[in-house]
Amino acid sequence: MKNFIIKITKYAGTNGAAFVVDTLVLITIDFFFNFERAYVAFFCYLLGTCVSFVLSKRYVFKGGWLNNRPVTEFFAYFFGGVIGAVITALMFILLINVGVENLLVQKIIASIFSFITVFAYRNFYVFKK
């Protein structure tokens, strides 16, 4: 249990860095362009996934069953990002429909749901021993 808590804490830290990159790009695009937020949030989440992969491989997940197949491992990890991006986009749509207009509030609420789902997928599937 202690190792699991350490792992999820490290994962939260690495994904915190990815969240900052993803959110800064999201805010920048939202400020300069009039694109649909759900689509931009989807794209930015995938950008954050790439940052997350590099950091998570280095600091969180130490070799799972795909360790000897780096391309497959990356795409399995990236698929988790697609799952998270879909959850994020759907949460943005839902929150807009219920009247939540603040970009940061939307992003934080969506991130909670995507974080839990994607961590479970990556921890118990992508990096299983």
C-alpha positions in Angstrom: 0.0 0.0 0.0 2.9 2.4 0.8 4.4 1.8 -2.6 1.1 2.5 -4.3 0.7 5.8 -2.4 4.3 6.8 -3.4 3.6 5.9 -7.0 0.3 7.8 -7.2 2.0 10.8 -5.5 4.8 10.7 -8.1 2.3 10.3 -10.9 0.4 13.3 -9.6 3.6 15.3 -9.6 4.6 14.4 -13.1 1.1 15.0 -14.3 1.0 18.3 -12.5 3.9 19.4 -14.7 2.0 18.1 -17.8 -1.1 19.8 -16.6 0.7 23.2 -16.4 2.0 22.8 -20.0 -1.4 21.6 -21.3 -3.3 24.4 -19.4 -0.9 27.2 -20.5 -1.3 26.1 -24.2 -5.1 25.8 -23.7 -5.3 29.3 -22.2 -3.1 30.8 -24.9 -5.2 29.2 -27.7 -8.4 30.3 -26.0 -7.2 33.8 -25.6 -6.0 34.3 -29.2 -8.5 32.2 -31.2 -12.2 31.5 -31.1 -12.0 27.7 -31.3 -14.5 25.4 -29.6 -13.0 24.8 -26.1 -13.8 21.1 -26.0 -11.7 20.5 -29.1 -8.9 22.6 -27.9 -9.0 20.9 -24.5 -8.8 17.5 -26.3 -5.8 18.6 -28.3 -4.0 20.1 -25.3 -4.6 17.0 -23.2 -2.8 15.0 -25.8 0.1 17.4 -25.8 0.2 17.0 -22.0 0.2 13.2 -22.5 3.5 13.4 -24.3 5.0 15.5 -21.5 3.5 13.0 -19.0 5.0 10.0 -20.8 8.6 11.3 -20.7 8.3 12.3 -17.0 6.4 9.2 -15.9 8.8 6.8 -17.6 11.7 8.5 -15.8 10.2 9.0 -12.3 7.1 6.8 -11.8 6.8 3.6 -13.7 9.8 1.3 -13.8 9.5 -1.2 -16.6 6.3 -3.1 -17.1 5.4 -5.9 -19.5 5.9 -3.6 -22.5 9.3 -2.3 -21.4 11.1 -4.2 -24.3 8.7 -2.8 -26.8 9.0 1.0 -26.5 6.9 1.9 -29.5 4.0 -0.3 -28.3 4.5 1.0 -24.8 4.3 4.6 -26.0 1.1 4.0 -28.0 -0.5 2.1 -25.1 0.4 5.1 -22.9 -0.8 7.5 -25.5 -4.1 5.6 -25.8 -4.6 6.4 -22.1 -4.1 10.0 -23.1 -6.8 9.6 -25.7 -9.1 8.2 -23.0 -8.3 11.2 -20.8 -8.8 13.6 -23.7 -12.2 12.2 -24.4 -13.2 12.4 -20.8 -11.9 16.0 -20.7 -13.7 17.1 -23.8 -17.0 15.5 -22.6 -16.6 17.2 -19.2 -16.1 20.6 -20.9 -19.3 20.0 -22.9 -21.2 19.0 -19.8 -19.9 21.9 -17.7 -20.7 24.4 -20.5 -24.2 23.0 -20.7 -24.8 23.4 -17.0 -23.5 27.0 -17.0 -19.9 26.6 -15.9 -18.1 29.1 -18.2 -14.8 29.6 -16.3 -12.0 27.9 -18.2 -9.9 27.0 -15.2 -12.8 25.6 -13.3 -13.7 23.5 -16.3 -10.1 22.3 -16.6 -9.8 21.4 -12.9 -13.1 19.5 -12.7 -12.3 17.6 -16.0 -8.8 16.8 -14.8 -10.1 15.1 -11.6 -12.1 12.6 -13.6 -9.5 12.0 -16.3 -6.7 11.6 -13.7 -8.3 8.8 -11.8 -9.4 6.9 -15.0 -6.1 7.3 -16.8 -3.9 6.4 -13.8 -5.8 3.2 -13.3 -5.4 2.3 -16.9 -1.7 3.1 -17.0 -0.8 1.6 -13.7 -2.8 -1.7 -14.0 -2.4 -2.2 -17.7 0.4 -0.3 -19.5 3.0 -0.8 -16.7 1.8 -4.0 -15.1 4.6 -6.4 -14.2 
